Amino acid sequence: AGIYLMARLNPLFSLAPIALAIVVVIAILTALLAALIAFTQNDIKKVLAYSTVSQLGFMFLAAGVGAYWVAVFHLVTHAFFKACLFLTAGSVIHGCHHEQDMRHMGGLWKKMPITTMTYLLSTLAIAGIFPFAGYFSKHAILESLAAVHNPALGALAHYIPMLASFAALLTAFYMTRSFCLTFLGEYRGHAHPHESPLTMTVPLMLLALLSTGGGLWLSGAFGAHFDLNAWLAPVLAGVSHSGEAHHHALPSVLEGLKASWVGVLGIVAACALYLGAPAVPPAIFKGLGAFSRASQNKFYVDEIYNFFIVAPLTIISRLLWKIFDTWIVDGLVNVTGSLVDVTGEIGRAVQSGQTRYYGVLMLSGASIMIWMLFV
């Protein structure tokens, strides 16, 4: 929704370079922090959840440098491969009888070949490997960052592309890590895994197909009719599209593979560690000490949020409940009710229903009026 908002309101955002610079800074921090958290998670769904947060950072990076169509492009390709990854994780959990810890998986390719292949294809897509969907949108993002001209960013503009490339490297690494731990090696669990039924695997295959060819499709490789940039042009009229040349020039296979070096490096590193030297990652985790524990505990983001946001709001809410609501709001209502009750009692005493009593009141009232007029 945020990406849609920025793209749809691009004339306003494009006139606010400081606001765009703030978006870029928050986006790169989000991409890096979430990637570092996903780096050490053992729950397969948590890896994908923090990966999603990291990819949102990439989308907002593109929007923050004015490449709004690129942000939407990555939003759509991410929908392809991340939906496939999440549903594949669901297939794994179902096949492993509700097991979610990757440390209790491994070797599932033998029992779940369709799930394995769909997870592999979507992993290659999110890693940005040519010609999978994520390659086109991620490469367009990196090109957009290299061409940014926002004076509000200052010297930071030179470091943003490098930080984004590092986040992309982390993405390829932790996604390959999840694939290796889940599907390769020897099975480490206690259940008896099995492939999911067609009702689950057919959607996986369709999403894997989109994860594989969706980037080519939306980049205009199959004709201008499928060109996402051209399709969005009426909405983004007058906006400078960074990376537009890349969007229309489809690279050769060799060029595409060379441009995928960040993803390839992350994949090779993860395979070397988790397949070639499985004893090394735990040693590295132990050696990093506090940093590893902080990463595994999500850098205590939830605890910090609870301390600075949730706890103060809880205290304020209780004070408002005990003081404002109980004493002022309820007190005002109770006083109003008591006042009505007292005045009602007084009024009832006057309304006795006796004619001679009313006559005395009328005579008394008339006497008071005469006295006020003539005395």
C-alpha positions in Angstrom: 0.0 0.0 0.0 2.9 2.4 0.8 4.5 1.7 -2.6 1.2 2.3 -4.3 0.8 5.5 -2.4 4.2 6.9 -3.3 3.8 5.9 -7.0 0.3 7.3 -7.2 1.2 10.6 -5.5 4.5 10.9 -7.4 4.0 14.6 -8.3 3.9 15.5 -4.6 6.8 13.4 -3.6 9.0 14.5 -6.5 8.6 18.1 -5.3 9.9 17.2 -1.8 13.6 16.1 -2.0 14.0 16.1 1.7 11.1 13.8 2.2 12.5 11.5 -0.5 15.9 11.5 1.2 14.3 10.4 4.5 12.5 7.6 2.6 15.8 6.4 1.1 17.6 6.4 4.5 14.8 4.5 6.3 14.5 2.1 3.3 18.2 1.2 3.2 18.2 0.7 7.0 15.1 -1.5 6.7 16.6 -3.6 3.9 19.9 -4.2 5.9 18.4 -4.7 9.3 15.7 -7.2 8.2 18.3 -9.0 6.1 20.6 -9.4 9.1 17.8 -10.7 11.2 16.8 -13.2 8.5 20.4 -14.3 8.4 20.2 -16.2 11.7 16.5 -17.3 11.9 15.8 -21.0 12.1 12.0 -20.9 11.7 11.4 -21.1 7.9 8.5 -18.7 8.1 10.5 -16.1 10.0 13.2 -16.2 7.4 10.6 -15.4 4.7 8.8 -12.8 6.9 12.0 -10.8 7.5 13.0 -11.3 3.9 9.7 -9.6 3.0 10.5 -6.6 5.2 13.9 -6.4 3.6 12.4 -6.5 0.1 10.0 -3.7 1.0 13.2 -1.7 1.8 14.3 -2.3 -1.7 11.0 -1.1 -3.1 11.1 2.1 -1.1 14.7 2.7 -2.2 13.5 2.8 -5.8 10.5 5.1 -4.9 12.8 7.3 -2.8 15.1 8.0 -5.8 12.2 8.8 -8.0 12.1 5.5 -10.0 8.5 4.9 -9.1 7.8 2.4 -11.9 10.8 0.3 -10.7 9.3 0.2 -7.2 6.0 -1.1 -8.6 8.0 -3.5 -10.8 9.7 -5.0 -7.8 6.4 -5.1 -5.9 4.9 -7.2 -8.6 7.9 -9.6 -9.1 8.2 -9.9 -5.4 4.6 -10.9 -5.2 5.4 -13.8 -7.6 8.4 -15.3 -5.9 7.5 -14.4 -2.3 4.0 -15.9 -2.6 5.7 -19.0 -4.0 8.2 -19.1 -1.2 5.6 -18.7 1.6 3.2 -21.3 0.1 6.2 -23.6 -0.4 7.1 -23.2 3.2 3.5 -24.1 4.0 3.9 -27.2 1.9 7.1 -28.1 3.8 5.4 -27.6 7.2 2.5 -29.7 6.0 4.7 -32.4 4.7 6.8 -32.4 7.9 3.8 -32.6 10.1 3.8 -29.0 11.4 7.6 -28.8 11.9 8.9 -25.2 11.2 12.5 -25.4 12.5 14.9 -25.9 9.6 17.4 -27.6 11.9 14.9 -30.5 12.0 14.6 -30.7 8.3 17.1 -31.5 5.5 17.1 -34.0 2.5 13.5 -33.2 1.7 14.2 -33.1 -2.0 13.9 -36.9 -2.0 10.4 -36.9 -0.5 9.1 -33.5 -1.8 10.5 -33.0 -5.4 7.8 -30.5 -6.6 8.1 -28.4 -3.4 11.8 -28.5 -3.7 11.9 -27.3 -7.3 9.4 -24.5 -6.7 11.3 -23.3 -3.7 14.6 -23.4 -5.7 13.2 -21.4 -8.6 11.7 -18.7 -6.3 15.0 -18.6 -4.4 16.9 -18.0 -7.6 14.3 -15.3 -8.4 14.7 -13.4 -5.1 18.5 -13.8 -5.3 18.4 -11.7 -8.5 19.8 -14.4 -10.9 19.2 -13.9 -14.6 16.7 -14.6 -16.2 14.4 -15.0 -13.1 11.9 -12.4 -12.2 13.8 -10.8 -9.3 16.8 -10.1 -11.6 15.0 -7.5 -13.7 13.5 -5.5 -10.9 16.5 -5.7 -8.6 18.9 -4.7 -11.3 16.6 -1.8 -12.2 16.7 -0.7 -8.6 20.5 -0.8 -8.4 20.7 1.2 -11.7 18.3 3.7 -10.3 20.3 4.1 -7.2 23.5 4.7 -9.2 21.8 7.5 -11.1 20.2 9.3 -8.1 20.6 13.1 -8.1 19.0 14.2 -4.8 21.0 17.0 -3.2 19.3 16.3 0.1 21.2 13.0 0.4 24.6 14.7 0.1 27.6 12.3 0.3 25.3 9.5 1.4 24.2 9.1 -2.2 27.5 7.5 -3.1 27.2 4.8 -0.4 23.5 3.9 -1.0 24.2 1.6 -4.1 27.0 -0.2 -2.2 24.7 -0.8 0.9 21.9 -2.0 -1.4 24.3 -4.4 -3.1 25.4 -5.7 0.3 21.7 -6.2 1.3 21.2 -8.1 -2.0 24.2 -10.3 -1.2 22.7 -11.0 2.2 19.4 -11.9 0.6 21.0 -14.5 -1.7 23.0 -15.9 1.2 20.2 -16.4 3.7 17.7 -17.7 1.1 20.3 -20.2 -0.1 20.9 -21.1 3.5 17.2 -21.8 4.0 17.2 -24.0 0.9 20.2 -26.0 1.9 19.0 -26.5 5.5 15.5 -27.5 4.3 16.0 -29.6 1.2 19.6 -30.7 0.9 21.9 -32.9 3.1 20.5 -35.6 5.4 17.1 -35.5 7.0 17.4 -34.4 10.7 13.8 -34.6 11.8 11.6 -37.3 13.4 8.5 -37.1 11.3 8.0 -38.9 8.0 7.9 -36.2 5.3 5.7 -36.5 2.2 4.9 -34.5 -0.8 1.8 -32.2 -0.6 -1.3 -33.0 -2.6 -2.0 -31.4 -6.0 -4.3 -28.8 -4.4 -1.2 -27.4 -2.9 1.5 -28.1 -5.5 -0.4 -26.8 -8.6 -0.5 -23.2 -7.2 3.2 -23.6 -6.4 4.0 -24.6 -9.9 2.0 -21.6 -11.3 3.8 -19.2 -9.0 7.1 -20.8 -9.8 6.4 -20.2 -13.5 5.7 -16.5 -12.8 8.8 -16.3 -10.6 10.8 -17.7 -13.5 9.4 -15.7 -16.5 7.4 -12.9 -14.8 10.4 -10.4 -15.0 10.8 -11.1 -18.7 7.1 -10.7 -19.3 6.8 -7.3 -17.4 10.1 -5.9 -18.9 8.6 -5.9 -22.4 10.6 -8.8 -23.7 7.4 -10.3 -25.2 6.3 -7.0 -26.8 5.5 -3.5 -25.8 2.0 -4.7 -24.8 3.5 -6.2 -21.7 5.9 -3.3 -20.9 5.1 -2.3 -17.3 6.9 1.0 -17.6 4.8 2.0 -20.7 1.7 0.8 -18.9 2.4 3.0 -15.9 3.4 6.0 -18.1 0.1 7.8 -17.9 0.2 7.8 -14.1 3.9 8.7 -14.0 3.9 11.3 -16.8 6.6 13.9 -16.4 8.6 11.8 -13.9 12.2 11.0 -14.6 12.5 7.2 -14.7 16.0 6.2 -13.6 17.2 3.0 -15.2 14.8 3.3 -18.1 17.4 2.3 -20.6 18.0 -1.0 -18.9 14.3 -1.7 -18.7 14.0 -1.6 -22.5 17.3 -3.2 -23.4 17.1 -6.9 -22.7 20.6 -8.2 -21.9 22.2 -11.2 -23.5 22.5 -14.4 -21.4 26.2 -13.7 -20.7 25.5 -10.0 -19.8 22.7 -11.1 -17.5 24.8 -13.7 -15.7 27.6 -11.2 -15.3 25.2 -8.7 -13.8 24.0 -11.4 -11.4 27.3 -11.6 -9.7 26.0 -10.3 -6.3 23.4 -13.1 -6.2 25.8 -15.7 -7.4 28.3 -14.7 -4.8 25.7 -15.1 -2.0 24.6 -18.5 -3.3 28.1 -19.8 -3.7 29.1 -18.6 -0.2 26.0 -20.2 1.4 26.5 -23.5 -0.4 30.2 -23.6 0.5 29.4 -23.1 4.2 26.2 -25.2 4.6 27.1 -28.0 2.2 30.9 -28.1 2.1 31.6 -27.1 5.7 28.5 -27.5 7.8 30.5 -27.2 11.0 31.7 -23.7 10.1 28.4 -21.7 10.4 27.8 -22.7 14.1 31.4 -21.8 14.9 31.0 -18.4 13.2 27.7 -17.9 15.1 29.4 -18.7 18.3 32.5 -16.5 17.5 30.3 -13.5 16.8 28.8 -13.8 20.2 26.6 -10.9 21.1 26.0 -9.9 17.5 24.7 -13.4 16.6 22.4 -13.4 19.6 21.1 -10.0 18.8 20.4 -11.0 15.2 18.7 -14.2 16.3 16.6 -12.1 18.8 15.7 -9.6 16.0 18.0 -7.0 17.4 15.5 -6.7 20.2 13.2 -4.6 18.0 10.1 -6.0 19.7 11.5 -5.3 23.1 12.6 -1.8 22.2 9.2 -1.1 20.7 7.4 -2.4 23.7 9.6 -0.3 26.1 9.3 3.0 24.2 5.9 2.7 22.6 3.7 0.0 24.1 4.6 0.4 27.8 4.1 4.3 27.8 0.8 4.0 25.9 -0.3 1.3 28.4 0.6 3.6 31.4 -1.1 6.6 29.7 -4.2 4.5 28.9 -4.5 3.4 32.5 -4.1 6.9 33.8 -6.8 8.1 31.5 -9.0 5.2 32.5 -8.5 5.7 36.3 -8.5 9.6 36.3 -10.1 11.0 33.3 -12.6 8.3 32.5 -13.5 7.3 36.1 -13.4 10.7 37.8 -14.2 13.3 35.1 -16.3 11.5 32.5 -18.1 9.2 34.8 -18.2 11.9 37.5 -19.8 14.4 35.2 -22.4 11.9 34.1 -23.1 11.0 37.7 -23.4 14.7 38.8 -25.7 15.3 35.9 -27.9 12.4 36.9 -28.0 13.5 40.5 -28.9 17.1 39.5 -31.7 15.8 37.4 -32.9 13.6 40.3 -32.8 16.5 42.8 -34.6 19.0 40.5 -37.1 16.3 39.8 -37.8 15.8 43.5 -38.2 19.6 43.9 -40.5 19.8 40.9 -42.6 16.8 42.1 -43.1 18.6 45.5 -44.6 21.6 43.6 -46.8 19.5 41.4 -49.1 18.2 44.3 -52.4 18.1 42.3 -54.3 20.2 44.9 -56.2 23.2 43.5 -56.0 25.3 46.7 -52.2 24.8 46.7 -52.0 26.0 43.1 -54.2 29.0 44.1 -51.8 30.0 46.9 -48.8 29.7 44.5 -50.6 31.9 41.9 -51.5 34.5 44.5 -48.0 34.5 45.9 -46.5 34.9 42.4 -48.9 37.8 41.6 -48.1 39.5 44.9 -44.3 39.3 44.2 -44.8 40.7 40.7 -46.9 43.6 42.0 -44.3 44.3 44.7 -41.5 44.3 42.2 -43.4 46.7 39.8 -44.6 49.3 42.3 -42.3 49.2 45.3 
